[in-house]
Amino acid sequence: MDQKFENKRKSVVAKVVSSKPDKTFIAISEYRVKHPIYKKFVKRETKYVVHDYKNQARTGDEVEILESRPLSKTKRWVLKSIKRTGLNPELDGVI
């Protein structure tokens, strides 16, 4: 990425929940908000459809994604880096 434009783009750290589509994965970012009436903190999540042109990200990975131009109907983010690799929950117990 060009350093001049990278600072103007939003950056989000999220967890990969699905990497089945080709060159695409679905990531979720969780955050907590205080309920206006009950004053209890409630978990909310935002789903991102991310472009991964090298197919590097796997389910369970923690990734950093950058905002980009629209690449398809729902794809508006691109993979910047993989922060931490996670175990693939589909392969748990399989050796």
C-alpha positions in Angstrom: 0.0 0.0 0.0 1.1 3.5 -0.7 2.0 5.2 2.6 0.3 8.5 1.6 -3.1 6.9 1.4 -2.8 4.2 4.1 -3.2 6.7 6.9 -6.5 8.0 5.6 -8.1 4.5 5.5 -9.9 2.9 8.4 -8.1 0.0 10.0 -9.8 -2.8 12.0 -8.6 -5.9 13.8 -11.1 -8.7 13.4 -11.4 -12.5 13.7 -11.9 -14.7 10.6 -15.1 -16.8 10.8 -15.2 -18.1 7.3 -12.7 -18.4 4.5 -14.6 -20.7 2.1 -15.1 -18.3 -0.9 -12.1 -17.9 -3.3 -10.0 -14.8 -2.5 -12.5 -13.7 0.1 -13.1 -14.2 3.8 -15.7 -13.1 6.4 -14.4 -11.4 9.5 -16.2 -10.3 12.7 -15.1 -7.5 15.0 -16.7 -7.5 18.5 -17.3 -4.5 20.7 -19.2 -3.7 23.9 -21.8 -1.0 24.4 -23.7 0.1 27.5 -27.4 -0.6 27.3 -29.3 2.7 27.6 -31.9 1.4 30.1 -30.4 -1.5 31.9 -26.8 -0.1 32.1 -25.3 -3.5 31.4 -22.6 -3.9 28.8 -23.8 -5.8 25.7 -21.7 -7.5 23.0 -22.2 -6.2 19.5 -20.4 -7.4 16.4 -19.8 -6.1 12.9 -19.3 -8.4 9.9 -16.8 -7.6 7.2 -16.4 -9.2 3.8 -12.7 -8.9 3.0 -10.6 -9.4 -0.2 -7.6 -11.7 0.3 -5.9 -12.1 -3.1 -3.4 -14.6 -1.9 -5.9 -16.8 0.1 -3.7 -16.5 3.2 -6.3 -16.1 6.0 -7.8 -19.2 7.6 -10.7 -19.6 10.0 -9.7 -18.6 13.5 -7.0 -16.1 12.5 -6.8 -12.6 13.9 -6.3 -10.2 11.0 -5.9 -6.5 10.4 -8.0 -5.2 7.5 -8.0 -1.8 5.6 -10.9 0.0 4.1 -10.8 0.2 0.3 -12.8 1.0 -2.8 -15.8 -1.2 -3.5 -14.6 -4.5 -5.0 -18.0 -6.2 -5.3 -21.5 -5.8 -4.0 -20.5 -6.4 -0.4 -16.6 -6.4 -0.4 -15.2 -3.1 0.9 -12.1 -4.2 2.9 -8.7 -5.7 2.0 -6.3 -7.8 4.1 -3.4 -5.9 5.5 -1.7 -8.5 7.8 -2.3 -11.6 9.8 -1.8 -10.7 13.5 -2.1 -14.2 15.0 -2.9 -17.5 13.5 -5.6 -19.5 15.2 -6.6 -23.1 15.2 -9.0 -24.2 12.6 -12.2 -25.2 14.5 -13.2 -27.5 11.6 -10.1 -29.6 12.2 -10.4 -29.9 16.0 -9.6 -33.5 17.1 -8.5 -34.5 13.6 -4.8 -35.6 13.4 
